[in-house]
Amino acid sequence: MFDASQIKEHMEVKGSDGKHVGTVFGVEDGRIKLASGGMEHTIDLATVDAIADGVVRLRMPAAEAVRPWH
């Protein structure tokens, strides 16, 4: 389990496959705000599996995490 206050600006967000999803620029209303591909997106905090070594790791692969953005 993690505490949302552990998620800090500039942390990298990676999928369960270790691939880059985006970079955090905030947390608001139960969602992580992040930049990816020059655009701003959000992802639900419920998708976070762990926070370790300055990286937010998701419960799903990167391709699944970014699918709703395309």
MOFENBEL-V910082 format. One record per backbone hydrogen bond with DSSP energy under -0.5 kcal/mol. NH is the residue of the N-H (numbers start at 1). CO is the residue of the C=O. E is the energy in kcal/mol with one decimal. If there is no record, write none. Layout:
# MOFENBEL-V910082
nh = (NH & NH)
co = (CO & CO)
e = (E & E)
This chain:
# MOFENBEL-V910082
nh = (6 & 7 & 8 & 10 & 11 & 12 & 13 & 14 & 15 & 16 & 18 & 21 & 22 & 23 & 24 & 25 & 26 & 28 & 31 & 32 & 33 & 33 & 34 & 34 & 35 & 36 & 39 & 41 & 43 & 45 & 47 & 48 & 49 & 50 & 52 & 55 & 56 & 57 & 57 & 58 & 59 & 65 & 66 & 67 & 69 & 70)
co = (3 & 4 & 6 & 24 & 8 & 54 & 22 & 56 & 19 & 60 & 15 & 13 & 13 & 35 & 11 & 33 & 33 & 31 & 28 & 43 & 26 & 31 & 32 & 41 & 23 & 39 & 36 & 34 & 32 & 30 & 44 & 45 & 57 & 57 & 55 & 52 & 12 & 50 & 55 & 14 & 47 & 61 & 62 & 63 & 66 & 67)
e = (-2.7 & -1.6 & -0.6 & -3.2 & -1.7 & -1.2 & -3.0 & -2.9 & -2.7 & -2.5 & -2.2 & -3.3 & -1.5 & -2.3 & -2.8 & -2.9 & -1.1 & -2.8 & -1.4 & -3.3 & -3.0 & -0.5 & -0.5 & -2.9 & -2.6 & -2.8 & -1.5 & -3.1 & -1.7 & -2.5 & -1.9 & -1.9 & -3.1 & -1.7 & -2.2 & -1.7 & -3.1 & -3.0 & -0.6 & -2.5 & -2.8 & -1.9 & -2.2 & -0.8 & -1.9 & -1.6)
